[in-house]
Amino acid sequence: MALPREYRLSGKSEIEEIFKKGKYLNSELFSIKFLSTNTKFSRFAIIISLKVSKKSVLRNKIRRRVSEIIRLNQSIIKPGYNIVLIVKSRAINKEYAGLKEALVKELSKIG
């Protein structure tokens, strides 16, 4: 199941603003750019480059997994942030549990 629409960043201008003004976290599987806002919840964009995999099936599979991890762990994620998750190529080889552990660990550092 995908993230509800209100939890997603929409529009190129919002994402560009995060890249220009936001802070940066880097891990083995993800690069995370985030910017503080005045919203009651955090909003997300998930970016998976063609460099990660040429196959759209694999990119979409990772996107769905990351989206589901975010949806199920909203209580852990601090509200009031716009977050862009950039998935690295090492994430292709990880199972769901490995992705979840890495993503929750990184998202708990925000704030």
Helices and strands as residue ranges (DSSP letters): G 5-7, H 12-21, E 23-26, E 30-36, E 43-48, H 56-72, E 81-87, G 89-93, H 96-108
